[in-house]
Amino acid sequence: MADMQAFRDAVSRWAAGGPGDPASDLAVQLGVRTAVLLEGPSDLAAVEALAALRGRDLAAEGVCVVPMGGAMSIGRYAGLLGPPGLGLHLKGLCDEGEQRFYDRGLKRAGAPHQDFFVCVADLEDELIRALGAERVEEILRAEGDLRAWQIFLRQPAHHGRPRQQQLRRFLGTKKGRKIRYGRLLVEVLDPEQVPAPLDDLLASL
């Protein structure tokens, strides 16, 4: 039986230059009405973790969360999935530094940009600030990453930086780490700690 992962895969192949019919057929079959466009898989992990914590089944609601593989892909994905393509409602997150790419890509696709919620640096930064550096370090210790974190801190390139920036950089130093912590950091948030962009995105779905 087809699921949202099959739809995501079909969309990725379409965005890479493959045929669009498989994605179109799956959208109808699965009742997809909204696509949440995110930069990458760590954002996907965070959004899905928060949805699960709040008892939301996004797939059953016709919502598919789609990692695009980078902000520069927004025009392509918005064109395929938005008004010029499948006609889905588009939502998402974007980083403040890349907002101009989103504004341009969404305007070209005729999609409203107000349905995209802006993170100051990125979602990892939002989560670290929400929890506080000390709490994030406790999670690193609990997950067995304390030694790797201590080695990272001894590297001269990271000396003198604010601890929040060091943590954000650390999460991106090993493949898969951002994805794992994207989920873990969300799962330990108190309800009032959820960063506004993430909270507003889920509330809009």
Residue pairs with C-beta under 8 A, 6 or more apart in sequence:
2 26
2 29
2 30
3 30
3 59
4 30
4 32
4 58
4 59
4 64
4 65
6 26
7 23
7 26
7 27
7 30
7 32
7 64
8 64
8 65
8 66
8 67
10 22
10 23
10 26
11 23
11 35
11 66
11 77
11 80
11 81
12 69
13 19
13 22
13 23
14 20
14 22
14 23
14 80
15 68
15 73
15 76
15 77
15 80
20 80
20 85
23 80
23 86
24 86
26 32
27 86
27 88
30 59
30 62
30 64
31 62
32 62
32 63
32 64
32 86
32 88
33 62
33 63
33 88
33 89
34 61
34 62
34 63
34 64
34 88
34 89
34 90
34 91
34 205
35 63
35 64
35 65
35 66
35 77
35 81
35 82
35 86
35 88
35 89
35 90
35 91
36 47
36 58
36 63
36 64
36 65
36 66
36 91
36 92
36 201
36 205
37 66
37 68
37 74
37 77
37 78
37 81
37 90
37 91
37 92
37 116
38 44
38 47
38 65
38 66
38 67
38 68
38 92
38 93
39 67
39 68
39 69
39 70
39 71
39 93
39 94
39 95
39 122
40 67
40 68
40 69
40 70
40 178
41 67
41 178
41 179
41 182
42 123
42 124
42 178
42 179
42 181
42 182
43 67
43 93
43 123
43 182
44 65
44 67
44 179
44 182
45 179
45 180
45 182
45 183
45 186
46 123
46 127
46 182
46 183
46 185
46 186
46 198
47 65
47 93
47 198
47 201
47 202
48 58
48 65
48 183
49 182
49 183
49 186
49 187
50 186
50 194
50 198
50 199
50 202
51 57
51 58
51 202
53 186
53 187
54 202
56 202
56 205
58 64
58 65
58 205
61 205
63 205
66 77
66 81
68 74
68 76
68 77
71 94
71 95
71 98
71 101
71 102
72 101
74 94
74 101
74 102
74 105
74 106
75 101
75 104
75 105
75 108
75 109
76 105
78 90
78 105
78 106
78 108
78 109
78 111
79 85
79 105
79 108
79 109
80 86
81 88
81 90
82 88
82 90
82 106
82 109
82 110
82 111
83 109
83 110
83 111
84 109
84 110
89 115
90 106
90 109
90 111
90 112
90 115
90 116
91 115
91 116
91 201
91 204
91 205
92 102
92 115
92 116
92 117
92 201
93 116
93 117
93 118
93 119
93 123
93 197
93 198
93 201
94 101
94 102
94 116
94 117
94 118
94 119
95 118
95 119
95 120
95 121
95 122
96 118
96 119
96 120
96 121
97 121
99 118
102 113
102 116
103 113
106 112
106 113
106 116
107 113
115 204
117 196
117 197
117 198
117 200
117 201
117 204
118 197
119 125
119 126
119 195
119 197
120 126
121 168
122 168
123 182
123 195
123 197
123 198
124 168
124 171
124 172
124 178
124 181
124 182
124 185
125 164
125 168
126 195
126 197
126 198
127 182
127 185
127 186
127 189
127 195
128 136
128 164
128 167
128 168
128 185
129 164
129 195
130 189
130 193
130 194
130 195
131 139
131 185
131 188
131 189
131 193
133 163
133 164
133 167
135 188
136 167
136 185
137 149
137 167
139 181
139 184
139 185
139 188
140 146
140 149
140 170
143 180
143 181
143 184
145 177
148 170
148 174
149 170
152 158
152 166
152 169
152 170
152 173
153 166
158 166
158 169
161 169
170 177
171 177
171 178
171 181
172 178
186 194
186 198
